[in-house]
Amino acid sequence: MQLLSDAGGLHGHTYAIDALVAAMALRAPGPVLVLTSDRDDWSKLCGDRVQIKDV
C-alpha cells in the first residue's frame, strides 16, 4: 500500500486497517474529523488533510 510506504514505512495489520480508514477519509468530500488515540500515526497517514482529535 502506497499510503503506508509514504507514511514512513508503517507496516503490519494494525497499520493496514488504519491506512484503509485513512484512504476513505482522504477521499471524503468536505472537512473530515478523525477521533483517535494515536495522533502520531494518523498525522503520518493523512498529514494536514484531515482534522485529528484525541480521545
C-alpha positions in Angstrom: 0.0 0.0 0.0 1.4 3.3 -1.1 -0.1 5.2 1.8 1.8 3.1 4.3 5.0 3.5 2.4 4.5 7.3 2.1 3.9 7.4 5.9 7.4 6.3 6.7 7.2 2.6 6.1 4.5 1.7 8.6 3.6 -2.0 8.3 1.5 -4.7 9.9 -2.2 -5.5 10.1 -2.9 -2.7 12.6 -1.4 -0.1 10.2 -3.2 -1.7 7.2 -6.6 -1.1 8.9 -5.6 2.5 9.8 -4.5 3.0 6.2 -7.8 1.7 4.8 -9.8 4.1 7.0 -7.4 6.9 6.2 -7.8 6.3 2.5 -11.5 6.6 2.9 -11.2 9.8 5.0 -8.9 11.3 2.4 -11.4 10.7 -0.4 -14.4 12.0 1.5 -15.7 15.5 0.5 -15.5 18.4 2.9 -13.8 18.6 6.3 -13.2 15.2 7.9 -12.8 14.7 11.6 -10.9 11.6 12.9 -11.1 10.6 16.5 -8.1 8.6 17.6 -5.9 7.7 20.5 -2.9 7.6 18.2 -2.4 11.1 16.7 1.1 10.4 15.5 0.2 7.6 13.1 -2.8 9.4 11.8 -0.7 12.5 11.2 1.7 10.4 9.2 -1.1 8.8 7.2 -3.2 11.9 6.5 -1.0 14.9 7.1 -3.0 18.1 7.5 -5.8 16.9 5.1 -8.0 15.7 8.0 -8.7 17.2 11.4 -7.5 14.9 14.1 -8.9 14.9 17.7 -7.5 12.9 20.6 -9.9 10.6 22.5 
